[in-house]
Amino acid sequence: MNARSKFGEDLQKERKLQSLLDTYYAQYLKQYSFERVVDLDRQLAGIDLLFTHKSNGEVFSLDEKAQLDYINDDLPTFAFEVSYLKDNRLKKGWLFDQSKKTDFYALVTAIYADEPDRFTSCKVTFANRKKLLRFLSDRKLTAERLENRALPHGKIAIGELDQATEGYLYFSRANKAEKPLNLVLRLDFLIHEGIAKRFV
């Protein structure tokens, strides 16, 4: 599959998922109105949706992150992008990128397609970005410390996290051109720490 057809397939998956998620938001978040952001600059700033509280007018920005490479699979973890390569230069991933205006991540997992051409169910976990970054800072897990390690390909245990119950690093040196470095965290751990909450 060439890059263009892969991009088109990914876009089609995203649109199908958005349809399911919008149904969930309307059904379960009745105290909020929401709108999808179409402005590219705001999307690049990490804002896919804006939620407005109907009683006090408070607005929250959400960045949807979905495990679209794992359809019909329920993973217990989520990968947060620390860094990647572009034009042979190391770039900050979305996790530590200070230009992002995200309030919450909507982490979409367990995406199932039980019918042709549509997603029928998924899990959504809301993670508070400020709480997550504060937790990582308290554990001395900064972008610089994570990047400045000798990184073999694959899963990497780190002293700051219990690999079995909390998380680990994953470096895709061999199989992806961008060579992304991800911090992989267990969703139940994030919920236990009060950083995240299961929405549906």
N, C-alpha and C positions, 0 to 999 in steps of 0.2 A: 504494500500500500504506500503510495507516495504521500508527501507532506500535505498537499492540497486536499486529497480525499480524506486523510486522517482529520484535518482541521474541520472539514465539512461534516464528518461523522460526529466529531466531538460537539460541534455546534447543535446538531440535531438532538443529541443526547441531552444537552443543557436545556434546550427548549422543552423537551418532553418532561424533564425533571421540574422545571419552573412551573409547569402547569399543575403538577401534583403538589408542589410546595405551596403554591398560591391557594389551593383548595384547603390545605392544612391551616395556613395562616388565617384564612377567613373563618374557618370552622372553630379553631381553638383559641384565637387571640381576639376575641370579640371586643375587648376594651381598647383595641388599637385599630386605626386605619393604616393602610400601608400602600406604598407605591414603589414600583420598580424604577430604578434609575436608568435612563437611556443615554445621558450625557457621558461621553467617553472620558473626559477629564475626571469626573467624579468616580467613574468606575475604576480608573487607574489609581485613584486615591483610596481604593478599598471600600467603596460604597456600592453595593448591589441593590439594596432596598433601604427605604426610610420608613420607620414606624413612628406614628404620632399617637400619643395617648389621648383618647377622646375627651377625658375630663379636664386634664391640666395642660394639654398642648405640648408636653415634653416629647422631644424627638430623639430617636436613637437610630444610628446607622448600622446596617448589617452587611457583612461580607460572607456570601455563601461559598463554602468550600465542600466539594462533593467527591466521593470516591467512585468516580465514573469508570475507572479501570477495573472495578471489582463488582460488576453487576451480578446479582444473585449470590452474593457472599456477604457474610456479616462479620467484619473484622472488629476486634476489641480495641484497636488503636487508631490514632490519627496522626498523619505526618504533617509537621509544621515546617515550612521552608525557611532554612537559615541563610543559605547562600546558593548561588549558581554562577555558571560561566556564560558570558555573552561577549562575542568578539574577543575571546581570550582574556577577558578582564573579569575579575571576581566582583559580583554584584550582591548587594544585600537582598535576601529573600523577604517575602512579605511579613514574616513574623517580627523581624527587628527593624523594618523600614519605617523610619520616623515620619516620612511624608504621608503615610497612610492615616486616614481619618476614621478608621473603623472603631465602633464601640463594642460590637459583639460579632463573633464568628458564629455562623450557622453551619455546624459540622454535620454533613449529610452522609450517613452510612447505611448499610444493609438495604441497598437499593434493589428492589425486586421487580422483574418484568414477567408477571405471570400470564400476561396476555400479549398478543402480537402488537408491536409498534406503540406500546405505552408502558410507563412504569406504574405499578399498582400499589406499591408501598415503600416506605423508607423510614429510617429513624433520623431524628434531628436533635442534636445536642447544642444548646447555646453556650458559648464560652465567652466570658467577660475578658476582653483584651487587656484592660488595665490590670486586672487581678492576675492574669496569666503572666504578664511582663514583670509585675512586682514579685510574684512567686519565683520566677526564673532568676531575677536579680538577687533575691535572698539566698538562692542556692548557688550563686556565683556562676550562673549559666548565661553569660553574655555572648553576643555574636562573636566578639574577638577571641574569647577563650575557646569557643567551639570550633572556630575556623583554624586557629593556630595549633593544630594537632597533626601528628602524622596519621594520615587517614587511609587505611586499606579499603578496598571495595567491600561493601556489604554492611552487616550489622556490627556496631561498635559499642561495647559496654563502656560506660563512663562512671566515675566514682561518685558524681553528684546525684545519681539516680539509681534506684534498685531496678535492675534490668527486668526482673520477673514481675514486679508489681507496679512500677512507675513508668519507666521508659528507657530509651537508648538513642544513639545516633545511627543514621543510615546514610552511607555515602555511595551514590551511584556513579562510580568511576568508570565502569566498563560499558554499561549498556545505554547510557543517555548522553547525547552530545553536550547538554548543559551541565553535566556532572553535578546535579543538585546534592546539597547536604541538607538532610532533614532531621529534625528532632521528633522522634516518634514517641508519643505519649499515650498511655492507657486512658480510655475515656472514663472508666469507673474510678480511676485515681483522681482525675480532674474533678469529677462530681464529689468525691469524698472530701477533697480539699476546699470545696466551696467556690471553685473557679468556674465550674460549668454546671449546667442543669439540663436534664433530659426534657425535651419539649414534647416529643411524640415518638 
